[in-house]
Amino acid sequence: SQIYIACQNGRVDQALSLGFLLCWIAGDLTNFIGCYLTNQLPIQIVTAIFYVNMDIIMISQFVYYKLKNQMTKRKVFK
């Protein structure tokens, strides 16, 4: 639901920091690697993959809206 709300209002870059998102994806990636290397149940691996994908979507949204909002600000000041 957070991803959907972010798409609606276009303010992801003001709500989260890139450092936070990078730490978040690092944690989820290590979780996935740990699940894979220790032969966890398939549902645990699928859940880890799901979280990594959601992180990638959030980072993509962050970058997209950061660039979009910067372009909008530049047009306003010209």
N, C-alpha and C positions, 0 to 999 in steps of 0.2 A: 504494500500500500504506500510505503514511503517513496518508492520509485514512481508510482503513478501520480502522487501529489506533486512530486518534483517536476514531472513533465507538465503538469497543469500550470504551475505558477512560474517555472523557469528560474528559480532562485537557489539551485543546488550549490552554486559557488559561494553563496553567502551563509548557508546553513552548515556546511562542513568544510574542513580544511583538507588539502591534498595530503599533508603528512599523516593525518588521522586515517584517511582512506588507504594510504600505502601500508601503514601498520596493520590495518584491518585485513588487507589482502595477504600480507606476509603471514599473519596468524592462520588464516584459512588455508593458505598453501601448505604451511607446515603440518596442519591438521590432515590435509589430504595425503601428503607424502607419508606421514606416520601411519595413516590407515592403510595405505597401499603396501608399505614395507612390512607391516606386521600382520598382513593377511586378515584384516577385520572382515566383518560380515558385509555382504554386498550392499545392504541398505546404508551402512555407515559410509562406504565409499561413495555411493550415489549422493548422499546428503552432503558430503564434503565437496563433491563436484558442483552440486547445486549452489552452495555458498560461494565458491570461487566464481561461478558464473554471475551471481548477483553482485559480487564485488566488482567484476569487470564492467557490468552494466552501470553501476553507480559511478565508477571512475570515468567511464565514457560520458555519462551525463554531466559530470563535473567539468570535464574538459570542454565539451560542447557548449554548455551554458556560460562557462568562463570566457571562451572566445566570442560567443555571440553577444554577451553583455559588454565586453570590451569594444566590439565593433559598434554597438549601439551608442556607447558613450562617446566614441570618437566622432560619430556622425552628428551628435548633438552639439559638440564643442566646435565643430567646423563652421 
